[in-house]
Amino acid sequence: MFKLRTNSGRALHPAVPALADQLAKGEIGRRDFLRTAAWLGVSAASAQAFAAAFGGALMAPGRAEAAEVPKKGGSLRFTCQIQEMKDPALVSWIEASNLYRNSLEFLTLVDADNVTHPYLALSWDPSEDLKTWRFKLRQDVKWSNGDAFNADDVVFNIKRWIQPTSKSSNRTAFAAVSDVEKTGEHEVTLHLSRPVLSIPEMLYAYTCPILHRKFEEQGADWPKNPIGTGPYSLAEYNVGQRATFKRREGYWGEPPYLDEIRYIDMGADVTSHVAALAAGQVDVLYRVTIAELDLVKRLPNVQLLTGHAAQTLCLRMQVDQKPFDDKRVRQAILLAADNQKMLDLAYRGMGVVAEDHHVAPFQPEYFKLPPLKRDVAKAKQLLADAGYKDGLDVTLTVGNTQGRWEQDTAQILQQNCAEAGVRIKLNVMPATEYWNIWNKAPFSVTYWAHRPLAVMTLDLAYRKGAEWNETHFDDPTFEAALDKALGIIDPKARSQAMEAVERSLQDAAIMVQPYWADEFTAVSAKVKDYRIHPAHYFKMDKVWLA
Amino acid sequence: MTRYALGKAIEMVAAMVAVSFVVFLILEANVDGVAVKVLGQFSTPDQRQLWLRENGYFDPFFLRYLRWLWHFATGQWGESTHYREAILNLLPERLAATGLLALCTLAVMVPLSLILGVLAGVREGSPIDRVVTLFSVVTISVPEFASAVFLSALFVFSLGWLPGASTMTSGFSWRELVLPVMVLALYSTGYLARITRASMAEVMASPYIRTALMKGASPARIVFRHALRNALIAPVTVIMLQVPWLLSGVIVVEVFFAYKGFGTLLYEASLNSDVYVIEDCAMVSVVVVVSTQLASDLIYAWLNPRIEFGRKAGAGTR
């Protein structure tokens, strides 16, 4: 029998044997086993070996893979928007995080299969009640300015995220963390007010890079003073134009293959990015939208990478704004919406239909609720009850932050709702403008990026007072149900606990969340070992050029 | 001449003041928006109030406007809220890029369209005339965004001869200029050729050309010596009108090819409500429009000495 070990060498968490037992009995899948075991501090290698005994290895889709020996050197050109990234804990664009991901590192690493691995933290040991987490840090890490990386850096960052004045989304994500304590030169301990199982996975969120302990003293402007522990250093940076990272000597880990990564801002129009890729002017596109898919498929020397992802659109309503403060109005809109049609027409069916509760069928804690039924007559009745016998006029704000498909989806909802008497006026605005008002408009379309766990999104977006609570949803029963689910280790029991969570979100009718959109990107044929990541987190140190 | 130049200068300043007032009114009426842009969306209301006070945003509107004008006149153009860079660093580079694009376009468009126009206009109804007219009608009716797509599909995706984006990230490249220049030149060449053709045809039908013909002058001499100079007045107006268009009207082409010029700067500034950049770009545009007008007046005078400076009404050529 294969033996399961922890990264720290300490004893296994008491929940691990039961987990292994469930795998052996076939009650949970290998993926669920690997992920949960990783959170509990079990080494990935031992967990993989253990799981392999129950049938084959785990493979992820969307890989620009090579069987050849990697080649060193070369300059890779990556096109994406070059965003401001003054304070990495505050960014609201994943693009920005892909830049600093070359220089700044995280405590943990979540791979494209959603399995958590050690990174700056060598190991972690949760207490039995999951309320105390001890992280052991690497001792061989040096900052690019020569300082040694230690527990002070980690304490500085986590304290900064959770302090009451913090504007970072991390404040909400780590709301359960009541304190962080330095328990050794290379060890920190997190104290939680309630049990949370997914702490290691959450530490790889794009707003969680570990900054140098003197970040604030030195002006709190990372590009001006780009100290990092990562394999590359920032050599050039102009917002809206370009950024260059060069390989740095003295990196603690395995040296990366590329000499240099050049990020080029070509504006928001993906068609010109595809043209540049076709002409060999760039090697990697940040993303391809559904609109360019056919064109990309026809290009020679280009690899199209695709994958399922829990990325979605929330056509959400603010529960304290007229007329959406009347639940009947919101219910009417949900009853009129045709989620399948939005997926089929606006996204050409390339995804999975969703159920208005922001939990995806391919996320581990998903619980299947009865399917939604469209009912226009009932929607009309609800509107009449709410005092809108002659229908209702509302404005829906769309920012097309990820492309035209957002507007296409909104237009189908517009047609759906017209049948029930809700006349939707679309207010289309530029993407960059949208992010300034995204949580202010009473009714708008917000793109939500993939999170490996649904609870992470729910934690961020639907708790009272959360920084990113754009619906102003406030329901103690929902929060109690979520708290309960967050602390359950057993994947099966967790999924059952999610029933109440999903139901309370669906019943509150705060959003039409029509479908889960597959993701696509395209890279040149000479780019090797580039993997699509469901959250668009692109780590470049294993990528090489043929 | 001095009086004329003085008049023109006053005209230019008046136009700039008018434009600046409108732009300022539109962009800086909402002071809270300005503070959010400068300090970022995570700034607190207190920080924004403090910043607004420190920067004199609570002064009367007219005073703020005058102060801003003074800053513009003295070269204190401020920092872009999107690019986080001094506008005085940003703008010249972008202007130069667009200037280069405009120059190349003019260098292709002017000779080509004049030759086509003259050839067509010399003998109305000839096969050459028909071909040129057809070409003009087709190119005028296809908008730039359509020809950009069409030419990219042909030269980038099908033939693979030309680069699809003109970002110039690996340094300057003539090849990257070809497509944007082609799109711009195609659009305006047809129009200019048509104007030249009409103007040439009109001159060729005038009595003095008939006289020259009857005197037995050679066709070449008639065209170059007698007709061309008069026939060029209308095309010169069009060419001069193209210059401001080439500066700001190229937005579509610059954005399509991701060319980092004045057009994309203005476009991105507008998308990001980059107040100071929009204001300064607007002022620069006014300067360009007024100076090209001045230049076109001077060229008129050279082409047609009957035009007198400062006596527009009587000159009869406008």
Contacts between the chains, C-beta under 8 A, distances in Angstrom:
chain1	res1	chain2	res2	distance
A	77	B	169	7.1
A	84	B	40	7.9
A	84	B	84	6.6
A	86	B	40	7.8
A	90	B	42	5.5
A	167	B	42	4.3
A	238	B	83	6.9
A	238	B	85	7.0
A	239	B	82	6.6
A	239	B	83	5.0
A	239	B	84	5.4
A	239	B	85	7.6
A	240	B	82	6.1
A	240	B	83	5.2
A	240	B	268	6.2
A	241	B	83	7.4
A	241	B	260	6.9
A	242	B	169	6.3
A	262	B	169	6.9
A	264	B	167	5.9
A	264	B	169	4.9
A	266	B	165	5.7
A	266	B	167	5.6
A	266	B	258	3.9
A	267	B	255	6.0
A	267	B	258	5.1
A	267	B	264	6.7
A	267	B	268	7.3
A	268	B	271	7.9
A	269	B	255	6.6
A	269	B	256	7.1
A	269	B	258	7.5
A	271	B	256	7.9
A	272	B	164	6.8
A	272	B	165	5.1
A	272	B	256	6.2
A	272	B	257	6.4
A	272	B	258	4.7
A	273	B	165	7.4
A	274	B	164	7.6
A	275	B	152	5.6
A	275	B	156	5.2
A	275	B	157	7.4
A	275	B	164	2.6
A	275	B	165	5.7
A	276	B	163	7.2
A	276	B	164	5.2
A	276	B	165	3.6
A	276	B	167	7.3
A	276	B	258	7.3
A	277	B	164	7.9
A	278	B	156	5.7
A	278	B	157	5.7
A	278	B	160	7.5
A	278	B	164	5.6
A	279	B	156	5.4
A	279	B	160	7.2
A	279	B	162	7.0
A	279	B	163	4.3
A	279	B	164	4.2
A	279	B	165	7.2
A	280	B	163	7.9
A	281	B	163	5.2
A	281	B	164	6.9
A	281	B	165	5.5
A	281	B	167	7.4
A	281	B	169	7.6
A	281	B	170	8.0
A	282	B	165	7.6
A	295	B	157	7.5
A	299	B	157	7.4
A	430	B	271	4.3
A	430	B	272	7.8
A	431	B	271	7.7
A	432	B	82	7.9
A	432	B	271	5.4
A	432	B	272	4.8
A	433	B	271	6.9
A	433	B	272	7.5
A	433	B	273	6.7
A	435	B	41	7.6
A	436	B	36	6.9
A	436	B	41	5.7
